[in-house]
Amino acid sequence: MTKINIAEKLSQFSEHWSPKIVAELNGQHLKLVKFQGEFVWHHHTNEDELFLVVEGEFTMEYKDAQGEIQSILLRKNEFLNVPKGTEHIPVAAREVSVLLFEPAGTLNTGTATDSTYTVADPVRL
């Protein structure tokens, strides 16, 4: 067993939109990521994702069942589960630090595989 200090792990990197694996749990990767600005619209065909805000805040925009864009503001200590198949885009006016829970092997850009943000093989911290 290894204790993980989230702040210490976050201090090890500064780049945005590049998730880092910090732990594994029952086939899930726990990833830390920092982001600022707007990501890319995408969805995950077979995977749910959970976003837990560690520091800062961001807005998750998503398309509802009618294709209308909705948004949810997430602040420190709040989390959101994005169900598989839901088209979404994280947007942060200022830098935010997030802990992601998702099945191992989940591509950060999902269906947007041609994105400059795609990280096929995340670094393990």
Buried (B, 14 or more C-beta within 10 A) or exposed (E): EEEEEBEEBBEEBEEBBBBBBBBEEEEBBBBBBBBBEBBBBBBBEEBBBBBBBBBBBBBBBBBEEEEEEEEBEBEEEEEBEBEBEBBBBBBBEEBBBBBBBBBEEBBBBBBBEEBEBBBEEBEEB
